[in-house]
Amino acid sequence: MNTRLEASTGLQVASPRRMNVARSFTSGLPRPNNRDMARVLVVEDEPSIVTVVRYHLENAGFDGLFASDASHGWRLMVSDVPDVAVVDIGLPSDDGWGLLEKMRGDDRFKDVPAIVLTGRSASEVGQRIADLKCEYMGKPFAATALLSRIRHLIDGSGRHPDGVTPRSDSIRVELVSIGVVLLLDGYRIEGQVYLPPELGRFSDAWESVMRDHRHFVPVTDARVTTPDGSHAIAGPAFIEVRKEDVRAVFPMDVFPG
């Protein structure tokens, strides 16, 4: 996927060299400064993971704080005092272990629940995670599973003040991954989008996505082709598609071909 394709199609590719991992889907909108939502600190340097996790956290009613390295993560820890921390241990420069040890050595943050993200097996890192009083989550992971773990930790920690929980109107939102085909002018995109399952019909669920405040639709495991699907152009793990450029959408299992 190149710059020319991005400019002409409205696709934005999540590349570590091209995308700031802290960029929000709601670019230009201020992050809430009040405590009407539980705060989750995510320290992760992989852009595609950050973007998908951010999308799910926002839809579940959490206030997400995002950092791409340990030093930035520590600054957010001190300034915002999150209710849960999600830390990748394979960070550039100082790794996530150092951040977690710093948290546990500080009386202000020693009891903040933390989830360790890692591609290493539980048998390799499990003891160290247990010693730091953290929970293990291996990569790759399902975003809905991470949300469930975060909710469990917040409910069991007693850290959040009365009334500070994910919004009651969205706490039960568990987005499901659905294969779709998006048709744009001159391009076709196959991939996974995340839709609310409580809307029974695909058309209703898609309409709810198109009406929300974001200007882009996130698509994972994407395949960009010519309109007839005969020639592959790119296969990014994650892209954002400008909503106004979508001409038609079909569930993958009913696409006419």
C-alpha positions, 0 to 999 in steps of 0.5 A: 500500500503506497502513499498514492493509493492512500490519497486516492482511496481514502485508505490509511494504513497502520504502519509503524513508520507512517502512523502515530500509535497514539492517533485517535479515531476521533482526531480533533475531539478532546479526550474527556478530562472528567472521571465519568469513565473508568480509565485504561492505560495501554502501553503498546507500540504496535499501531494496528493493536493500538487502533483496534484496542482504542476502537473497542475501548471507546465503544465499551465506554472506557477512557483510554490513555495510550503510550508507545513507550515506557517513559510516556506510559509512566508520565500518563500513570502519574498524571492520570492515575488509570484504573487498569494498565495494559502493558506490552513487555516488548517495547522499544528502549525501556521494556514493559518489565521496567514500567511494571516494576516501577509501578509496583515499587511506588505506593501510589500505583502498587495496587493498580491492576495490570495486564501484561501483553506478550507474544511469549508463552505463559510458561516463559514469563508466568512466574515473573508476571505473578511476582509483579501481581499482574495478569497474562494475556498472550498475543495474538488476542481477541479484543473482546477478551481483553475488554472482559479482563479489564472489566473483571479487574475494575469490578474486583479492584474497588479502585474506581470511585462511586459511579466511575464505571464504563458508561451504563449505556454501552457496558454490554456492547460486545462487538463481533467481527464480521467479514465484509466486502467494501466497494469504493470507486476503483477498488474493492476491500475484503476484511473484518469489521466490528459491529454490534451484535444486538442489531439483528440485521447486518444492514442495521448494524452497518448503519449504526457504524456509519452514523457514529462520530468517526470519519473512518471505518476500521478494517482488519485482515484487509485485502485490497483488490481491483473492483472485480477482485482479480488483482490484489493490490495490498494486504495490510493487517489494518486500514481505515476507510473513509466512510464517505468513499464507501459506495456499497457494503456486503457481508462476505458470505452473501457477496454476489461475486 
